[in-house]
Structures are given as structure tokens and as C-alpha cells.
Amino acid sequence: MAAAADASAERIRDVNTRYHDLAADSYDAKWGIDFAETGRAQVRAKLEKALGGSGGPWERALEVGAGTGYFSLNLLGSGLIRDATATDISPGMLRALEANAAELGLDVETVAGDAEELPFPDASFDLVLGHAVLHHIPDLDRAASELYRVLEPGGTIAFCGEPSAYGDRFAALPKHAAMVAAPLWRRALGADGRDGGDPDYKHPLEAEVDVHAFAPATIHGVLADAGFTAIRIRGEELLSSLYGWWLRTLESTAVPDEIPDRWRLFAFRSYLALQSLDRVVLEPRLPPALFYNLVLSARKPL
Ligand SMILES: C[S@@+](CC[C@H](N)C(=O)[O-])C[C@H]1O[C@@H](n2cnc3c(N)ncnc32)[C@H](O)[C@@H]1O
């Protein structure tokens, strides 16, 4: 039984490496990743949400599953971290990160590696962070022990953008509603329909790389077992995520060049307005489990 679990964990790591190597070149364009002031402000706000207030600057930060550098490069650019090390299981993603860093004139060390076996000595960093990575890791207990090991006593971990179990299920509703409304919407905009436009379409490997959607209590238990204290888990994006899925689904049904710019501007602005509503009104009041994403932080005791 243990051998079977190991084999499937090995496959998940291998598929994650191959899938993200393939995705690396088009990753920033696909996800609208920005390294100018908009991206910096987004990343600072997410980190602040995870920490429950502003923090830093940190002297030695490690990003796990750093991808093309969305978090590390924007935090370096904001002056919130001084020395940045980026690790990822995908060498292709790290090459894209290096290219982004060179373009921005930022200095970052990159080391390919698995979050379950971090290639760094004990107590190397005062901040260990990540964005949208924990849900790819087969053995979270092992990864949490590694995060703890490489952190210096008194150091902080912060992770953002982890899918919540309920959030994942709620997203089915706006997708369904948008498919029903799509013909009317396209007619109103004068856009032709597109064959095969499916926001749920996943590259065959993509279906295998997402291995968790979390209940907050599960993450809390994993971190507490690893020895972390001051564990803080919050939810992020409820109305904006439902609306975002509705928009993305509608847009996926039309020929992209035929969607008018005025619609795209309206969609972007209204999405940002709902994000603010979530942040100011809902996130402080509702249980984290209801939201689309989870953000978290914790401390290694002194
Ligand atoms: C969804 S992407 C997020 C990338 C980046 N953090 C961002 O927010 O743009 C997930 C990243 O985690 C990496 N990853 C997946 N499994 C991993 C593992 N076991 N150890 C380290 N990195 C991993 C992938 O290669 C990929 O770059």
C-alpha cells in the first residue's frame, strides 16, 4: 500500500515537472502576471492579508514553487525582501523566472528542487513563502517539515492562493449560468460563437497536477503537527471569484478578437470592484472555508 502511494506521489511530481516545463513560456500571458506597479500592489496586498498586517522587510526569503517569479520578483521590486532564493520542481519555470529577473534588473538565486526535500541547510531563511503551490504537493506533511527545517527560529511562512474545497465546488454554479446566458450575451455584443471554447478545458496533464483543495482545518493540522505556532488562515475572494468564473466562461464561448474592448474594460473594472467588496466587507466577516482561495501564515517558535 505504501509502495503504491509512493509510486503515485512520484508520478504527481513527475507530471508537475513536465506540465510546468511545457507551460513556462506562455505562463505569464495566460495568467496576466504583471511585474509593474499593478503586480507589486497585488502581491503586497496578498502577503499582508496572509500575515494579518504589514511585515518585513525580510533579509533572506525563499519562495517554494516560485514559477516565473510572480511573488519573489514583485516583493524584491517592492523592497520587502532583500535576498531572494527561488525554488521550483520545474527547471523550465525557473528559466522563465531568470529571464524575467534579468529584464527587471533584479538579482535572485534559483535552485531547482522538490518542496518535500528542499535543497537548503537548516535555518537558512527568515521568510518562506509561496503562491498557488501547496495544492500540487503530494505529501504535505513532509513539505511542512521541510518548510519548518529551513526556517530560522522566529521566522515566518506565508502562503497565498491555495484553493479551498468549497470554493472549488461553488465555481460550478457561475460556469453553468454563463453557459446558459452565453448565446444572448454574444448576440448583444455582436460576437460570433467559438467551437471548443470551454473554460473547464484542461491540458491532459493538468488534470493530474492539482492534488488538493483544502479545508482550513486540514492545513491548520498539517502546520501544527510540523511545529508551527501563530497559525492564521483566512479566505480570499468570494463574489469576485463567482463573477470571475462567470466572465471567463462567457468569454470562452466567443471568438476572442470579436469581444469588444469596452466589454473587456467593463469586465475588468467590475471584477476589481467586487474584489474590493470581498476584501472590505466579506473577508473579515465570513468563515474562510466559504472563499475561493485560502491565505495563511505561521511562525517557527524562537
Ligand atoms: C500554479 S504554479 C504557481 C507558480 C507561481 N508561484 C505563481 O504564483 O505564479 C505552481 C508551481 O509549483 C511548482 N510545483 C509543483 N509541484 C512542486 C513541488 N513538489 N515542489 C516544488 N514546486 C512544485 C510548479 O512547477 C509551478 O511552478
The ligand as a Gaussian input file, in Angstrom:
#p B3LYP/6-31G(d) Opt

LIG

0 1
 C        0.302000      27.213000     -10.188000
 S        2.039000      27.358000     -10.362000
 C        2.346000      28.835000      -9.382000
 C        3.633000      29.490000      -9.751000
 C        3.909000      30.793000      -9.023000
 N        4.012000      30.600000      -7.613000
 C        2.819000      31.791000      -9.333000
 O        2.032000      32.111000      -8.441000
 O        2.741000      32.243000     -10.477000
 C        2.642000      26.083000      -9.282000
 C        4.154000      25.963000      -9.272000
 O        4.502000      24.972000      -8.294000
 C        5.525000      24.155000      -8.842000
 N        5.499000      22.852000      -8.145000
 C        4.608000      21.835000      -8.306000
 N        4.908000      20.819000      -7.502000
 C        6.010000      21.168000      -6.809000
 C        6.808000      20.528000      -5.819000
 N        6.520000      19.301000      -5.363000
 N        7.882000      21.200000      -5.328000
 C        8.184000      22.431000      -5.779000
 N        7.468000      23.097000      -6.718000
 C        6.392000      22.483000      -7.225000
 C        5.205000      24.088000     -10.306000
 O        6.302000      23.681000     -11.094000
 C        4.732000      25.509000     -10.589000
 O        5.789000      26.357000     -10.973000

